[in-house]
Amino acid sequence: TPDVVRQRVARGRAVALGQARLFTRSLLAERPSLGALDEELTAHALLAACEQGAKLMIADPDRYPPERLVQYAENLLRVLTLVS
């Protein structure tokens, strides 16, 4: 992989991780029952799940269409916001 591509991917991941950290920080602050979760590890886990979803969609778009992944993400977020 060319260095310029690696650098671009690394910058994109850094931005996505920053967004995941902000989301995680907000979620943990609003949901005391989730307080036992490590903020940094949770942000990394969220980023890894998103990256894996993208890989699945690329590798097998018939089995993992974008609509399925979006629906899963919406359901997961709904469940997380219900936890109090």
mmCIF file of the N, C-alpha and C atoms, coordinates in Angstrom:
data_MODEL
# 
_entry.id   MODEL 
# 
loop_
_atom_site.group_PDB 
_atom_site.id 
_atom_site.type_symbol 
_atom_site.label_atom_id 
_atom_site.label_alt_id 
_atom_site.label_comp_id 
_atom_site.label_asym_id 
_atom_site.label_entity_id 
_atom_site.label_seq_id 
_atom_site.pdbx_PDB_ins_code 
_atom_site.Cartn_x 
_atom_site.Cartn_y 
_atom_site.Cartn_z 
_atom_site.occupancy 
_atom_site.B_iso_or_equiv 
_atom_site.pdbx_formal_charge 
_atom_site.auth_seq_id 
_atom_site.auth_comp_id 
_atom_site.auth_asym_id 
_atom_site.auth_atom_id 
_atom_site.pdbx_PDB_model_num 
ATOM 1   N N  . THR A 1 1  ? 0.843   -1.179  0.000  1.00 0.00 ? 1  THR A N  1 
ATOM 2   C CA . THR A 1 1  ? 0.000   0.000   0.000  1.00 0.00 ? 1  THR A CA 1 
ATOM 3   C C  . THR A 1 1  ? 0.890   1.246   0.000  1.00 0.00 ? 1  THR A C  1 
ATOM 4   N N  . PRO A 1 2  ? 0.629   2.159   -0.907 1.00 0.00 ? 2  PRO A N  1 
ATOM 5   C CA . PRO A 1 2  ? 1.434   3.385   -0.943 1.00 0.00 ? 2  PRO A CA 1 
ATOM 6   C C  . PRO A 1 2  ? 1.344   4.164   0.361  1.00 0.00 ? 2  PRO A C  1 
ATOM 7   N N  . ASP A 1 3  ? 2.433   4.825   0.691  1.00 0.00 ? 3  ASP A N  1 
ATOM 8   C CA . ASP A 1 3  ? 2.514   5.580   1.945  1.00 0.00 ? 3  ASP A CA 1 
ATOM 9   C C  . ASP A 1 3  ? 1.437   6.659   2.023  1.00 0.00 ? 3  ASP A C  1 
ATOM 10  N N  . VAL A 1 4  ? 1.150   7.313   0.919  1.00 0.00 ? 4  VAL A N  1 
ATOM 11  C CA . VAL A 1 4  ? 0.149   8.373   0.914  1.00 0.00 ? 4  VAL A CA 1 
ATOM 12  C C  . VAL A 1 4  ? -1.228  7.808   1.277  1.00 0.00 ? 4  VAL A C  1 
ATOM 13  N N  . VAL A 1 5  ? -1.517  6.601   0.838  1.00 0.00 ? 5  VAL A N  1 
ATOM 14  C CA . VAL A 1 5  ? -2.795  5.967   1.168  1.00 0.00 ? 5  VAL A CA 1 
ATOM 15  C C  . VAL A 1 5  ? -2.831  5.616   2.649  1.00 0.00 ? 5  VAL A C  1 
ATOM 16  N N  . ARG A 1 6  ? -1.753  5.070   3.146  1.00 0.00 ? 6  ARG A N  1 
ATOM 17  C CA . ARG A 1 6  ? -1.683  4.734   4.580  1.00 0.00 ? 6  ARG A CA 1 
ATOM 18  C C  . ARG A 1 6  ? -1.872  5.967   5.453  1.00 0.00 ? 6  ARG A C  1 
ATOM 19  N N  . GLN A 1 7  ? -1.247  7.067   5.059  1.00 0.00 ? 7  GLN A N  1 
ATOM 20  C CA . GLN A 1 7  ? -1.376  8.309   5.826  1.00 0.00 ? 7  GLN A CA 1 
ATOM 21  C C  . GLN A 1 7  ? -2.812  8.813   5.800  1.00 0.00 ? 7  GLN A C  1 
ATOM 22  N N  . ARG A 1 8  ? -3.447  8.723   4.646  1.00 0.00 ? 8  ARG A N  1 
ATOM 23  C CA . ARG A 1 8  ? -4.849  9.175   4.515  1.00 0.00 ? 8  ARG A CA 1 
ATOM 24  C C  . ARG A 1 8  ? -5.766  8.325   5.399  1.00 0.00 ? 8  ARG A C  1 
ATOM 25  N N  . VAL A 1 9  ? -5.555  7.016   5.377  1.00 0.00 ? 9  VAL A N  1 
ATOM 26  C CA . VAL A 1 9  ? -6.357  6.107   6.208  1.00 0.00 ? 9  VAL A CA 1 
ATOM 27  C C  . VAL A 1 9  ? -6.117  6.413   7.689  1.00 0.00 ? 9  VAL A C  1 
ATOM 28  N N  . ALA A 1 10 ? -4.875  6.637   8.064  1.00 0.00 ? 10 ALA A N  1 
ATOM 29  C CA . ALA A 1 10 ? -4.551  6.934   9.463  1.00 0.00 ? 10 ALA A CA 1 
ATOM 30  C C  . ALA A 1 10 ? -5.229  8.229   9.912  1.00 0.00 ? 10 ALA A C  1 
ATOM 31  N N  . ARG A 1 11 ? -5.236  9.246   9.042  1.00 0.00 ? 11 ARG A N  1 
ATOM 32  C CA . ARG A 1 11 ? -5.915  10.505  9.390  1.00 0.00 ? 11 ARG A CA 1 
ATOM 33  C C  . ARG A 1 11 ? -7.418  10.281  9.537  1.00 0.00 ? 11 ARG A C  1 
ATOM 34  N N  . GLY A 1 12 ? -7.991  9.504   8.642  1.00 0.00 ? 12 GLY A N  1 
ATOM 35  C CA . GLY A 1 12 ? -9.416  9.198   8.724  1.00 0.00 ? 12 GLY A CA 1 
ATOM 36  C C  . GLY A 1 12 ? -9.763  8.452   9.997  1.00 0.00 ? 12 GLY A C  1 
ATOM 37  N N  . ARG A 1 13 ? -8.923  7.497   10.361 1.00 0.00 ? 13 ARG A N  1 
ATOM 38  C CA . ARG A 1 13 ? -9.152  6.751   11.603 1.00 0.00 ? 13 ARG A CA 1 
ATOM 39  C C  . ARG A 1 13 ? -9.040  7.653   12.815 1.00 0.00 ? 13 ARG A C  1 
ATOM 40  N N  . ALA A 1 14 ? -8.089  8.567   12.785 1.00 0.00 ? 14 ALA A N  1 
ATOM 41  C CA . ALA A 1 14 ? -7.920  9.484   13.917 1.00 0.00 ? 14 ALA A CA 1 
ATOM 42  C C  . ALA A 1 14 ? -9.161  10.367  14.081 1.00 0.00 ? 14 ALA A C  1 
ATOM 43  N N  . VAL A 1 15 ? -9.715  10.833  12.984 1.00 0.00 ? 15 VAL A N  1 
ATOM 44  C CA . VAL A 1 15 ? -10.936 11.642  13.039 1.00 0.00 ? 15 VAL A CA 1 
ATOM 45  C C  . VAL A 1 15 ? -12.091 10.796  13.575 1.00 0.00 ? 15 VAL A C  1 
ATOM 46  N N  . ALA A 1 16 ? -12.241 9.592   13.034 1.00 0.00 ? 16 ALA A N  1 
ATOM 47  C CA . ALA A 1 16 ? -13.333 8.707   13.468 1.00 0.00 ? 16 ALA A CA 1 
ATOM 48  C C  . ALA A 1 16 ? -13.180 8.345   14.944 1.00 0.00 ? 16 ALA A C  1 
ATOM 49  N N  . LEU A 1 17 ? -11.950 8.100   15.390 1.00 0.00 ? 17 LEU A N  1 
ATOM 50  C CA . LEU A 1 17 ? -11.731 7.782   16.798 1.00 0.00 ? 17 LEU A CA 1 
ATOM 51  C C  . LEU A 1 17 ? -12.076 8.975   17.681 1.00 0.00 ? 17 LEU A C  1 
ATOM 52  N N  . GLY A 1 18 ? -11.747 10.160  17.238 1.00 0.00 ? 18 GLY A N  1 
ATOM 53  C CA . GLY A 1 18 ? -12.113 11.356  17.995 1.00 0.00 ? 18 GLY A CA 1 
ATOM 54  C C  . GLY A 1 18 ? -13.622 11.480  18.141 1.00 0.00 ? 18 GLY A C  1 
ATOM 55  N N  . GLN A 1 19 ? -14.348 11.202  17.073 1.00 0.00 ? 19 GLN A N  1 
ATOM 56  C CA . GLN A 1 19 ? -15.810 11.241  17.129 1.00 0.00 ? 19 GLN A CA 1 
ATOM 57  C C  . GLN A 1 19 ? -16.345 10.150  18.052 1.00 0.00 ? 19 GLN A C  1 
ATOM 58  N N  . ALA A 1 20 ? -15.742 8.967   17.987 1.00 0.00 ? 20 ALA A N  1 
ATOM 59  C CA . ALA A 1 20 ? -16.169 7.870   18.860 1.00 0.00 ? 20 ALA A CA 1 
ATOM 60  C C  . ALA A 1 20 ? -15.905 8.222   20.321 1.00 0.00 ? 20 ALA A C  1 
ATOM 61  N N  . ARG A 1 21 ? -14.796 8.896   20.589 1.00 0.00 ? 21 ARG A N  1 
ATOM 62  C CA . ARG A 1 21 ? -14.496 9.316   21.971 1.00 0.00 ? 21 ARG A CA 1 
ATOM 63  C C  . ARG A 1 21 ? -15.524 10.324  22.478 1.00 0.00 ? 21 ARG A C  1 
ATOM 64  N N  . LEU A 1 22 ? -15.887 11.286  21.634 1.00 0.00 ? 22 LEU A N  1 
ATOM 65  C CA . LEU A 1 22 ? -16.896 12.266  22.043 1.00 0.00 ? 22 LEU A CA 1 
ATOM 66  C C  . LEU A 1 22 ? -18.226 11.590  22.320 1.00 0.00 ? 22 LEU A C  1 
ATOM 67  N N  . PHE A 1 23 ? -18.630 10.684  21.445 1.00 0.00 ? 23 PHE A N  1 
ATOM 68  C CA . PHE A 1 23 ? -19.879 9.957   21.643 1.00 0.00 ? 23 PHE A CA 1 
ATOM 69  C C  . PHE A 1 23 ? -19.828 9.139   22.921 1.00 0.00 ? 23 PHE A C  1 
ATOM 70  N N  . THR A 1 24 ? -18.734 8.419   23.116 1.00 0.00 ? 24 THR A N  1 
ATOM 71  C CA . THR A 1 24 ? -18.587 7.563   24.291 1.00 0.00 ? 24 THR A CA 1 
ATOM 72  C C  . THR A 1 24 ? -18.597 8.391   25.573 1.00 0.00 ? 24 THR A C  1 
ATOM 73  N N  . ARG A 1 25 ? -17.873 9.482   25.566 1.00 0.00 ? 25 ARG A N  1 
ATOM 74  C CA . ARG A 1 25 ? -17.829 10.355  26.750 1.00 0.00 ? 25 ARG A CA 1 
ATOM 75  C C  . ARG A 1 25 ? -19.233 10.843  27.093 1.00 0.00 ? 25 ARG A C  1 
ATOM 76  N N  . SER A 1 26 ? -19.965 11.277  26.087 1.00 0.00 ? 26 SER A N  1 
ATOM 77  C CA . SER A 1 26 ? -21.325 11.765  26.301 1.00 0.00 ? 26 SER A CA 1 
ATOM 78  C C  . SER A 1 26 ? -22.244 10.653  26.802 1.00 0.00 ? 26 SER A C  1 
ATOM 79  N N  . LEU A 1 27 ? -22.162 9.500   26.170 1.00 0.00 ? 27 LEU A N  1 
ATOM 80  C CA . LEU A 1 27 ? -23.007 8.372   26.562 1.00 0.00 ? 27 LEU A CA 1 
ATOM 81  C C  . LEU A 1 27 ? -22.738 7.951   28.002 1.00 0.00 ? 27 LEU A C  1 
ATOM 82  N N  . LEU A 1 28 ? -21.472 7.845   28.367 1.00 0.00 ? 28 LEU A N  1 
ATOM 83  C CA . LEU A 1 28 ? -21.132 7.412   29.723 1.00 0.00 ? 28 LEU A CA 1 
ATOM 84  C C  . LEU A 1 28 ? -21.525 8.462   30.763 1.00 0.00 ? 28 LEU A C  1 
ATOM 85  N N  . ALA A 1 29 ? -21.459 9.730   30.382 1.00 0.00 ? 29 ALA A N  1 
ATOM 86  C CA . ALA A 1 29 ? -21.865 10.785  31.313 1.00 0.00 ? 29 ALA A CA 1 
ATOM 87  C C  . ALA A 1 29 ? -23.372 10.774  31.535 1.00 0.00 ? 29 ALA A C  1 
ATOM 88  N N  . GLU A 1 30 ? -24.121 10.446  30.488 1.00 0.00 ? 30 GLU A N  1 
ATOM 89  C CA . GLU A 1 30 ? -25.582 10.457  30.575 1.00 0.00 ? 30 GLU A CA 1 
ATOM 90  C C  . GLU A 1 30 ? -26.166 9.168   31.156 1.00 0.00 ? 30 GLU A C  1 
ATOM 91  N N  . ARG A 1 31 ? -25.418 8.102   31.121 1.00 0.00 ? 31 ARG A N  1 
ATOM 92  C CA . ARG A 1 31 ? -25.920 6.795   31.557 1.00 0.00 ? 31 ARG A CA 1 
ATOM 93  C C  . ARG A 1 31 ? -25.039 6.243   32.679 1.00 0.00 ? 31 ARG A C  1 
ATOM 94  N N  . PRO A 1 32 ? -25.352 6.558   33.927 1.00 0.00 ? 32 PRO A N  1 
ATOM 95  C CA . PRO A 1 32 ? -24.542 6.097   35.062 1.00 0.00 ? 32 PRO A CA 1 
ATOM 96  C C  . PRO A 1 32 ? -24.358 4.584   35.107 1.00 0.00 ? 32 PRO A C  1 
ATOM 97  N N  . SER A 1 33 ? -25.344 3.840   34.625 1.00 0.00 ? 33 SER A N  1 
ATOM 98  C CA . SER A 1 33 ? -25.229 2.376   34.669 1.00 0.00 ? 33 SER A CA 1 
ATOM 99  C C  . SER A 1 33 ? -24.118 1.859   33.764 1.00 0.00 ? 33 SER A C  1 
ATOM 100 N N  . LEU A 1 34 ? -23.657 2.689   32.841 1.00 0.00 ? 34 LEU A N  1 
ATOM 101 C CA . LEU A 1 34 ? -22.566 2.286   31.949 1.00 0.00 ? 34 LEU A CA 1 
ATOM 102 C C  . LEU A 1 34 ? -21.209 2.754   32.472 1.00 0.00 ? 34 LEU A C  1 
ATOM 103 N N  . GLY A 1 35 ? -21.206 3.335   33.666 1.00 0.00 ? 35 GLY A N  1 
ATOM 104 C CA . GLY A 1 35 ? -19.999 3.931   34.228 1.00 0.00 ? 35 GLY A CA 1 
ATOM 105 C C  . GLY A 1 35 ? -18.832 2.985   34.408 1.00 0.00 ? 35 GLY A C  1 
ATOM 106 N N  . ALA A 1 36 ? -19.107 1.681   34.460 1.00 0.00 ? 36 ALA A N  1 
ATOM 107 C CA . ALA A 1 36 ? -18.017 0.727   34.630 1.00 0.00 ? 36 ALA A CA 1 
ATOM 108 C C  . ALA A 1 36 ? -17.211 0.533   33.342 1.00 0.00 ? 36 ALA A C  1 
ATOM 109 N N  . LEU A 1 37 ? -17.739 1.027   32.227 1.00 0.00 ? 37 LEU A N  1 
ATOM 110 C CA . LEU A 1 37 ? -17.031 0.883   30.960 1.00 0.00 ? 37 LEU A CA 1 
ATOM 111 C C  . LEU A 1 37 ? -15.874 1.864   30.870 1.00 0.00 ? 37 LEU A C  1 
ATOM 112 N N  . ASP A 1 38 ? -14.775 1.407   30.342 1.00 0.00 ? 38 ASP A N  1 
ATOM 113 C CA . ASP A 1 38 ? -13.605 2.251   30.121 1.00 0.00 ? 38 ASP A CA 1 
ATOM 114 C C  . ASP A 1 38 ? -13.872 3.111   28.878 1.00 0.00 ? 38 ASP A C  1 
ATOM 115 N N  . GLU A 1 39 ? -13.808 4.413   29.036 1.00 0.00 ? 39 GLU A N  1 
ATOM 116 C CA . GLU A 1 39 ? -14.142 5.339   27.948 1.00 0.00 ? 39 GLU A CA 1 
ATOM 117 C C  . GLU A 1 39 ? -13.258 5.128   26.716 1.00 0.00 ? 39 GLU A C  1 
ATOM 118 N N  . GLU A 1 40 ? -11.966 5.050   26.926 1.00 0.00 ? 40 GLU A N  1 
ATOM 119 C CA . GLU A 1 40 ? -11.033 4.915   25.800 1.00 0.00 ? 40 GLU A CA 1 
ATOM 120 C C  . GLU A 1 40 ? -11.211 3.576   25.083 1.00 0.00 ? 40 GLU A C  1 
ATOM 121 N N  . LEU A 1 41 ? -11.314 2.492   25.849 1.00 0.00 ? 41 LEU A N  1 
ATOM 122 C CA . LEU A 1 41 ? -11.495 1.174   25.231 1.00 0.00 ? 41 LEU A CA 1 
ATOM 123 C C  . LEU A 1 41 ? -12.834 1.075   24.508 1.00 0.00 ? 41 LEU A C  1 
ATOM 124 N N  . THR A 1 42 ? -13.859 1.699   25.058 1.00 0.00 ? 42 THR A N  1 
ATOM 125 C CA . THR A 1 42 ? -15.167 1.682   24.418 1.00 0.00 ? 42 THR A CA 1 
ATOM 126 C C  . THR A 1 42 ? -15.122 2.424   23.081 1.00 0.00 ? 42 THR A C  1 
ATOM 127 N N  . ALA A 1 43 ? -14.436 3.542   23.033 1.00 0.00 ? 43 ALA A N  1 
ATOM 128 C CA . ALA A 1 43 ? -14.291 4.292   21.781 1.00 0.00 ? 43 ALA A CA 1 
ATOM 129 C C  . ALA A 1 43 ? -13.553 3.450   20.732 1.00 0.00 ? 43 ALA A C  1 
ATOM 130 N N  . HIS A 1 44 ? -12.494 2.769   21.148 1.00 0.00 ? 44 HIS A N  1 
ATOM 131 C CA . HIS A 1 44 ? -11.758 1.904   20.216 1.00 0.00 ? 44 HIS A CA 1 
ATOM 132 C C  . HIS A 1 44 ? -12.629 0.734   19.744 1.00 0.00 ? 44 HIS A C  1 
ATOM 133 N N  . ALA A 1 45 ? -13.411 0.171   20.651 1.00 0.00 ? 45 ALA A N  1 
ATOM 134 C CA . ALA A 1 45 ? -14.290 -0.942  20.284 1.00 0.00 ? 45 ALA A CA 1 
ATOM 135 C C  . ALA A 1 45 ? -15.356 -0.483  19.286 1.00 0.00 ? 45 ALA A C  1 
ATOM 136 N N  . LEU A 1 46 ? -15.879 0.710   19.501 1.00 0.00 ? 46 LEU A N  1 
ATOM 137 C CA . LEU A 1 46 ? -16.873 1.265   18.583 1.00 0.00 ? 46 LEU A CA 1 
ATOM 138 C C  . LEU A 1 46 ? -16.265 1.472   17.196 1.00 0.00 ? 46 LEU A C  1 
ATOM 139 N N  . LEU A 1 47 ? -15.074 2.024   17.137 1.00 0.00 ? 47 LEU A N  1 
ATOM 140 C CA . LEU A 1 47 ? -14.392 2.221   15.865 1.00 0.00 ? 47 LEU A CA 1 
ATOM 141 C C  . LEU A 1 47 ? -14.138 0.876   15.178 1.00 0.00 ? 47 LEU A C  1 
ATOM 142 N N  . ALA A 1 48 ? -13.694 -0.116  15.931 1.00 0.00 ? 48 ALA A N  1 
ATOM 143 C CA . ALA A 1 48 ? -13.436 -1.441  15.361 1.00 0.00 ? 48 ALA A CA 1 
ATOM 144 C C  . ALA A 1 48 ? -14.712 -2.061  14.796 1.00 0.00 ? 48 ALA A C  1 
ATOM 145 N N  . ALA A 1 49 ? -15.819 -1.878  15.505 1.00 0.00 ? 49 ALA A N  1 
ATOM 146 C CA . ALA A 1 49 ? -17.095 -2.415  15.023 1.00 0.00 ? 49 ALA A CA 1 
ATOM 147 C C  . ALA A 1 49 ? -17.505 -1.732  13.723 1.00 0.00 ? 49 ALA A C  1 
ATOM 148 N N  . CYS A 1 50 ? -17.307 -0.430  13.634 1.00 0.00 ? 50 CYS A N  1 
ATOM 149 C CA . CYS A 1 50 ? -17.638 0.298   12.403 1.00 0.00 ? 50 CYS A CA 1 
ATOM 150 C C  . CYS A 1 50 ? -16.755 -0.164  11.240 1.00 0.00 ? 50 CYS A C  1 
ATOM 151 N N  . GLU A 1 51 ? -15.468 -0.320  11.502 1.00 0.00 ? 51 GLU A N  1 
ATOM 152 C CA . GLU A 1 51 ? -14.562 -0.779  10.452 1.00 0.00 ? 51 GLU A CA 1 
ATOM 153 C C  . GLU A 1 51 ? -14.922 -2.185  9.993  1.00 0.00 ? 51 GLU A C  1 
ATOM 154 N N  . GLN A 1 52 ? -15.280 -3.046  10.923 1.00 0.00 ? 52 GLN A N  1 
ATOM 155 C CA . GLN A 1 52 ? -15.666 -4.413  10.565 1.00 0.00 ? 52 GLN A CA 1 
ATOM 156 C C  . GLN A 1 52 ? -16.947 -4.404  9.734  1.00 0.00 ? 52 GLN A C  1 
ATOM 157 N N  . GLY A 1 53 ? -17.889 -3.555  10.103 1.00 0.00 ? 53 GLY A N  1 
ATOM 158 C CA . GLY A 1 53 ? -19.113 -3.432  9.318  1.00 0.00 ? 53 GLY A CA 1 
ATOM 159 C C  . GLY A 1 53 ? -18.818 -3.027  7.887  1.00 0.00 ? 53 GLY A C  1 
ATOM 160 N N  . ALA A 1 54 ? -17.906 -2.080  7.708  1.00 0.00 ? 54 ALA A N  1 
ATOM 161 C CA . ALA A 1 54 ? -17.522 -1.655  6.362  1.00 0.00 ? 54 ALA A CA 1 
ATOM 162 C C  . ALA A 1 54 ? -16.869 -2.800  5.590  1.00 0.00 ? 54 ALA A C  1 
ATOM 163 N N  . LYS A 1 55 ? -16.018 -3.565  6.259  1.00 0.00 ? 55 LYS A N  1 
ATOM 164 C CA . LYS A 1 55 ? -15.370 -4.713  5.599  1.00 0.00 ? 55 LYS A CA 1 
ATOM 165 C C  . LYS A 1 55 ? -16.398 -5.753  5.167  1.00 0.00 ? 55 LYS A C  1 
ATOM 166 N N  . LEU A 1 56 ? -17.368 -6.034  6.031  1.00 0.00 ? 56 LEU A N  1 
ATOM 167 C CA . LEU A 1 56 ? -18.414 -7.000  5.691  1.00 0.00 ? 56 LEU A CA 1 
ATOM 168 C C  . LEU A 1 56 ? -19.220 -6.525  4.492  1.00 0.00 ? 56 LEU A C  1 
ATOM 169 N N  . MET A 1 57 ? -19.552 -5.247  4.480  1.00 0.00 ? 57 MET A N  1 
ATOM 170 C CA . MET A 1 57 ? -20.348 -4.683  3.393  1.00 0.00 ? 57 MET A CA 1 
ATOM 171 C C  . MET A 1 57 ? -19.585 -4.767  2.065  1.00 0.00 ? 57 MET A C  1 
ATOM 172 N N  . ILE A 1 58 ? -18.298 -4.529  2.096  1.00 0.00 ? 58 ILE A N  1 
ATOM 173 C CA . ILE A 1 58 ? -17.486 -4.594  0.880  1.00 0.00 ? 58 ILE A CA 1 
ATOM 174 C C  . ILE A 1 58 ? -17.305 -6.043  0.423  1.00 0.00 ? 58 ILE A C  1 
ATOM 175 N N  . ALA A 1 59 ? -17.044 -6.938  1.374  1.00 0.00 ? 59 ALA A N  1 
ATOM 176 C CA . ALA A 1 59 ? -16.768 -8.332  1.035  1.00 0.00 ? 59 ALA A CA 1 
ATOM 177 C C  . ALA A 1 59 ? -18.007 -9.095  0.568  1.00 0.00 ? 59 ALA A C  1 
ATOM 178 N N  . ASP A 1 60 ? -19.166 -8.767  1.131  1.00 0.00 ? 60 ASP A N  1 
ATOM 179 C CA . ASP A 1 60 ? -20.384 -9.515  0.810  1.00 0.00 ? 60 ASP A CA 1 
ATOM 180 C C  . ASP A 1 60 ? -21.588 -8.568  0.848  1.00 0.00 ? 60 ASP A C  1 
ATOM 181 N N  . PRO A 1 61 ? -21.688 -7.704  -0.166 1.00 0.00 ? 61 PRO A N  1 
ATOM 182 C CA . PRO A 1 61 ? -22.743 -6.685  -0.148 1.00 0.00 ? 61 PRO A CA 1 
ATOM 183 C C  . PRO A 1 61 ? -24.163 -7.250  -0.197 1.00 0.00 ? 61 PRO A C  1 
ATOM 184 N N  . ASP A 1 62 ? -24.331 -8.434  -0.730 1.00 0.00 ? 62 ASP A N  1 
ATOM 185 C CA . ASP A 1 62 ? -25.667 -9.028  -0.743 1.00 0.00 ? 62 ASP A CA 1 
ATOM 186 C C  . ASP A 1 62 ? -26.099 -9.446  0.659  1.00 0.00 ? 62 ASP A C  1 
ATOM 187 N N  . ARG A 1 63 ? -25.168 -9.978  1.417  1.00 0.00 ? 63 ARG A N  1 
ATOM 188 C CA . ARG A 1 63 ? -25.468 -10.425 2.779  1.00 0.00 ? 63 ARG A CA 1 
ATOM 189 C C  . ARG A 1 63 ? -25.474 -9.260  3.767  1.00 0.00 ? 63 ARG A C  1 
ATOM 190 N N  . TYR A 1 64 ? -24.619 -8.282  3.533  1.00 0.00 ? 64 TYR A N  1 
ATOM 191 C CA . TYR A 1 64 ? -24.480 -7.138  4.441  1.00 0.00 ? 64 TYR A CA 1 
ATOM 192 C C  . TYR A 1 64 ? -24.696 -5.823  3.685  1.00 0.00 ? 64 TYR A C  1 
ATOM 193 N N  . PRO A 1 65 ? -25.916 -5.588  3.221  1.00 0.00 ? 65 PRO A N  1 
ATOM 194 C CA . PRO A 1 65 ? -26.173 -4.325  2.519  1.00 0.00 ? 65 PRO A CA 1 
ATOM 195 C C  . PRO A 1 65 ? -26.130 -3.147  3.496  1.00 0.00 ? 65 PRO A C  1 
ATOM 196 N N  . PRO A 1 66 ? -25.898 -1.942  2.977  1.00 0.00 ? 66 PRO A N  1 
ATOM 197 C CA . PRO A 1 66 ? -25.830 -0.771  3.857  1.00 0.00 ? 66 PRO A CA 1 
ATOM 198 C C  . PRO A 1 66 ? -27.057 -0.630  4.751  1.00 0.00 ? 66 PRO A C  1 
ATOM 199 N N  . GLU A 1 67 ? -28.230 -0.930  4.217  1.00 0.00 ? 67 GLU A N  1 
ATOM 200 C CA . GLU A 1 67 ? -29.454 -0.784  5.005  1.00 0.00 ? 67 GLU A CA 1 
ATOM 201 C C  . GLU A 1 67 ? -29.434 -1.680  6.244  1.00 0.00 ? 67 GLU A C  1 
ATOM 202 N N  . ARG A 1 68 ? -28.893 -2.874  6.101  1.00 0.00 ? 68 ARG A N  1 
ATOM 203 C CA . ARG A 1 68 ? -28.819 -3.788  7.242  1.00 0.00 ? 68 ARG A CA 1 
ATOM 204 C C  . ARG A 1 68 ? -27.885 -3.235  8.316  1.00 0.00 ? 68 ARG A C  1 
ATOM 205 N N  . LEU A 1 69 ? -26.745 -2.704  7.898  1.00 0.00 ? 69 LEU A N  1 
ATOM 206 C CA . LEU A 1 69 ? -25.791 -2.159  8.858  1.00 0.00 ? 69 LEU A CA 1 
ATOM 207 C C  . LEU A 1 69 ? -26.338 -0.904  9.540  1.00 0.00 ? 69 LEU A C  1 
ATOM 208 N N  . VAL A 1 70 ? -27.012 -0.061  8.778  1.00 0.00 ? 70 VAL A N  1 
ATOM 209 C CA . VAL A 1 70 ? -27.605 1.149   9.368  1.00 0.00 ? 70 VAL A CA 1 
ATOM 210 C C  . VAL A 1 70 ? -28.681 0.763   10.372 1.00 0.00 ? 70 VAL A C  1 
ATOM 211 N N  . GLN A 1 71 ? -29.524 -0.199  10.016 1.00 0.00 ? 71 GLN A N  1 
ATOM 212 C CA . GLN A 1 71 ? -30.579 -0.643  10.933 1.00 0.00 ? 71 GLN A CA 1 
ATOM 213 C C  . GLN A 1 71 ? -29.982 -1.200  12.216 1.00 0.00 ? 71 GLN A C  1 
ATOM 214 N N  . TYR A 1 72 ? -28.914 -1.972  12.089 1.00 0.00 ? 72 TYR A N  1 
ATOM 215 C CA . TYR A 1 72 ? -28.249 -2.521  13.277 1.00 0.00 ? 72 TYR A CA 1 
ATOM 216 C C  . TYR A 1 72 ? -27.709 -1.393  14.158 1.00 0.00 ? 72 TYR A C  1 
ATOM 217 N N  . ALA A 1 73 ? -27.044 -0.429  13.541 1.00 0.00 ? 73 ALA A N  1 
ATOM 218 C CA . ALA A 1 73 ? -26.474 0.682   14.306 1.00 0.00 ? 73 ALA A CA 1 
ATOM 219 C C  . ALA A 1 73 ? -27.573 1.465   15.020 1.00 0.00 ? 73 ALA A C  1 
ATOM 220 N N  . GLU A 1 74 ? -28.666 1.725   14.321 1.00 0.00 ? 74 GLU A N  1 
ATOM 221 C CA . GLU A 1 74 ? -29.783 2.442   14.950 1.00 0.00 ? 74 GLU A CA 1 
ATOM 222 C C  . GLU A 1 74 ? -30.355 1.657   16.127 1.00 0.00 ? 74 GLU A C  1 
ATOM 223 N N  . ASN A 1 75 ? -30.519 0.347   15.951 1.00 0.00 ? 75 ASN A N  1 
ATOM 224 C CA . ASN A 1 75 ? -31.044 -0.484  17.043 1.00 0.00 ? 75 ASN A CA 1 
ATOM 225 C C  . ASN A 1 75 ? -30.087 -0.521  18.225 1.00 0.00 ? 75 ASN A C  1 
ATOM 226 N N  . LEU A 1 76 ? -28.804 -0.636  17.950 1.00 0.00 ? 76 LEU A N  1 
ATOM 227 C CA . LEU A 1 76 ? -27.809 -0.668  19.016 1.00 0.00 ? 76 LEU A CA 1 
ATOM 228 C C  . LEU A 1 76 ? -27.825 0.647   19.792 1.00 0.00 ? 76 LEU A C  1 
ATOM 229 N N  . LEU A 1 77 ? -27.844 1.759   19.090 1.00 0.00 ? 77 LEU A N  1 
ATOM 230 C CA . LEU A 1 77 ? -27.887 3.055   19.767 1.00 0.00 ? 77 LEU A CA 1 
ATOM 231 C C  . LEU A 1 77 ? -29.162 3.216   20.575 1.00 0.00 ? 77 LEU A C  1 
ATOM 232 N N  . ARG A 1 78 ? -30.255 2.726   20.060 1.00 0.00 ? 78 ARG A N  1 
ATOM 233 C CA . ARG A 1 78 ? -31.528 2.790   20.785 1.00 0.00 ? 78 ARG A CA 1 
ATOM 234 C C  . ARG A 1 78 ? -31.416 2.007   22.094 1.00 0.00 ? 78 ARG A C  1 
ATOM 235 N N  . VAL A 1 79 ? -30.850 0.822   22.020 1.00 0.00 ? 79 VAL A N  1 
ATOM 236 C CA . VAL A 1 79 ? -30.687 -0.003  23.223 1.00 0.00 ? 79 VAL A CA 1 
ATOM 237 C C  . VAL A 1 79 ? -29.771 0.702   24.232 1.00 0.00 ? 79 VAL A C  1 
ATOM 238 N N  . LEU A 1 80 ? -28.683 1.259   23.757 1.00 0.00 ? 80 LEU A N  1 
ATOM 239 C CA . LEU A 1 80 ? -27.743 1.942   24.661 1.00 0.00 ? 80 LEU A CA 1 
ATOM 240 C C  . LEU A 1 80 ? -28.395 3.141   25.335 1.00 0.00 ? 80 LEU A C  1 
ATOM 241 N N  . THR A 1 81 ? -29.243 3.852   24.621 1.00 0.00 ? 81 THR A N  1 
ATOM 242 C CA . THR A 1 81 ? -29.883 5.012   25.239 1.00 0.00 ? 81 THR A CA 1 
ATOM 243 C C  . THR A 1 81 ? -30.991 4.621   26.192 1.00 0.00 ? 81 THR A C  1 
ATOM 244 N N  . LEU A 1 82 ? -31.470 3.390   26.097 1.00 0.00 ? 82 LEU A N  1 
ATOM 245 C CA . LEU A 1 82 ? -32.504 2.917   27.040 1.00 0.00 ? 82 LEU A CA 1 
ATOM 246 C C  . LEU A 1 82 ? -31.911 2.485   28.365 1.00 0.00 ? 82 LEU A C  1 
ATOM 247 N N  . VAL A 1 83 ? -30.629 2.126   28.361 1.00 0.00 ? 83 VAL A N  1 
ATOM 248 C CA . VAL A 1 83 ? -29.970 1.701   29.590 1.00 0.00 ? 83 VAL A CA 1 
ATOM 249 C C  . VAL A 1 83 ? -29.828 2.927   30.489 1.00 0.00 ? 83 VAL A C  1 
ATOM 250 N N  . SER A 1 84 ? -30.249 2.771   31.748 1.00 0.00 ? 84 SER A N  1 
ATOM 251 C CA . SER A 1 84 ? -30.139 3.959   32.622 1.00 0.00 ? 84 SER A CA 1 
ATOM 252 C C  . SER A 1 84 ? -29.382 3.648   33.886 1.00 0.00 ? 84 SER A C  1 
# 
